Amino acid sequence: MSDMSAHQALTQLVPLAAELDKNKVTPGVLGFVVFAVMAVAVWALMKSMNRHMNRVDFEEAPERPAPARPAGSTPRE
């Protein structure tokens, strides 16, 4: 039964699509809203990442000196 209603909907929408001027098709308001929401989400993520990176307290450990070898010994390879 759903195949029949889908077929009827297609037969009614195809003539409408033929009348559409392909040079005047734009994303419209929905496209702008989606783009604006994505831009705000990226801005919020960057702000959150910046806040988290500023909280990191990283102190590099000092380098340990190489262990002293007894005089006359050769390094192993």
The 8 nearest C-alpha neighbors of each residue, nearest first, counted from 0:
[[1, 3, 2, 4, 5, 6, 7, 8],
 [0, 2, 4, 3, 5, 6, 7, 8],
 [3, 1, 5, 0, 4, 6, 7, 8],
 [2, 4, 6, 1, 0, 5, 7, 8],
 [3, 5, 7, 1, 6, 2, 8, 0],
 [6, 4, 8, 2, 7, 3, 1, 9],
 [5, 7, 3, 9, 4, 8, 2, 10],
 [8, 6, 4, 10, 9, 5, 3, 11],
 [7, 9, 5, 11, 6, 10, 4, 12],
 [10, 8, 6, 12, 11, 7, 13, 5],
 [9, 11, 7, 8, 13, 12, 6, 14],
 [10, 12, 8, 9, 13, 7, 14, 15],
 [13, 11, 9, 15, 14, 10, 8, 16],
 [12, 14, 16, 15, 10, 11, 9, 17],
 [15, 13, 17, 16, 12, 11, 18, 10],
 [14, 16, 12, 18, 13, 17, 19, 11],
 [17, 15, 13, 19, 18, 14, 12, 20],
 [16, 18, 14, 15, 19, 13, 20, 12],
 [17, 19, 15, 16, 20, 14, 13, 21],
 [20, 18, 16, 17, 21, 15, 24, 23],
 [19, 21, 22, 23, 18, 24, 17, 16],
 [20, 22, 23, 24, 19, 18, 25, 17],
 [23, 21, 20, 24, 25, 19, 18, 26],
 [24, 22, 21, 20, 25, 19, 26, 27],
 [23, 25, 21, 22, 20, 26, 19, 27],
 [26, 24, 27, 23, 30, 22, 28, 21],
 [27, 25, 30, 28, 29, 24, 31, 32],
 [28, 26, 25, 30, 29, 31, 24, 32],
 [27, 29, 31, 30, 32, 26, 33, 25],
 [28, 30, 32, 31, 27, 33, 26, 34],
 [31, 29, 26, 33, 28, 27, 32, 34],
 [30, 32, 34, 28, 29, 33, 35, 27],
 [31, 33, 35, 29, 34, 30, 36, 28],
 [34, 32, 36, 30, 31, 35, 29, 37],
 [33, 35, 31, 37, 32, 36, 38, 30],
 [34, 36, 38, 32, 37, 33, 31, 39],
 [37, 35, 39, 33, 38, 34, 32, 40],
 [36, 38, 40, 34, 35, 39, 41, 33],
 [39, 37, 35, 41, 40, 36, 34, 42],
 [38, 40, 42, 36, 37, 41, 43, 35],
 [39, 41, 37, 43, 38, 42, 36, 44],
 [42, 40, 44, 38, 43, 39, 45, 37],
 [41, 43, 39, 45, 40, 44, 46, 38],
 [44, 42, 46, 40, 41, 45, 47, 39],
 [45, 43, 41, 47, 46, 42, 48, 40],
 [46, 44, 48, 42, 47, 43, 49, 41],
 [45, 47, 43, 49, 44, 48, 42, 50],
 [48, 46, 44, 50, 49, 45, 43, 51],
 [49, 47, 45, 51, 50, 46, 52, 44],
 [48, 50, 46, 52, 47, 51, 45, 53],
 [49, 51, 47, 53, 48, 52, 46, 54],
 [50, 52, 48, 54, 53, 49, 47, 55],
 [53, 51, 49, 54, 55, 50, 48, 47],
 [52, 54, 50, 51, 55, 49, 56, 48],
 [55, 53, 51, 52, 56, 50, 49, 57],
 [56, 54, 52, 53, 57, 51, 50, 58],
 [57, 55, 54, 58, 53, 52, 59, 51],
 [58, 56, 55, 59, 60, 54, 52, 53],
 [59, 57, 60, 56, 61, 55, 62, 54],
 [58, 60, 61, 57, 62, 56, 63, 55],
 [59, 61, 58, 62, 63, 57, 64, 56],
 [62, 60, 59, 63, 58, 64, 65, 57],
 [63, 61, 64, 60, 59, 65, 66, 58],
 [64, 62, 61, 65, 66, 60, 67, 59],
 [63, 65, 66, 62, 67, 61, 68, 60],
 [66, 64, 67, 63, 68, 62, 74, 61],
 [67, 65, 64, 68, 63, 69, 74, 62],
 [66, 68, 65, 69, 64, 70, 72, 74],
 [69, 67, 70, 66, 72, 74, 71, 73],
 [68, 70, 72, 71, 67, 73, 66, 74],
 [69, 71, 72, 68, 73, 67, 74, 66],
 [70, 72, 69, 73, 68, 74, 67, 75],
 [73, 71, 70, 69, 74, 68, 75, 67],
 [72, 74, 75, 71, 68, 70, 69, 76],
 [73, 75, 76, 72, 68, 71, 69, 70],
 [76, 74, 73, 72, 68, 71, 69, 66],
 [75, 74, 73, 72, 68, 65, 66, 71]]
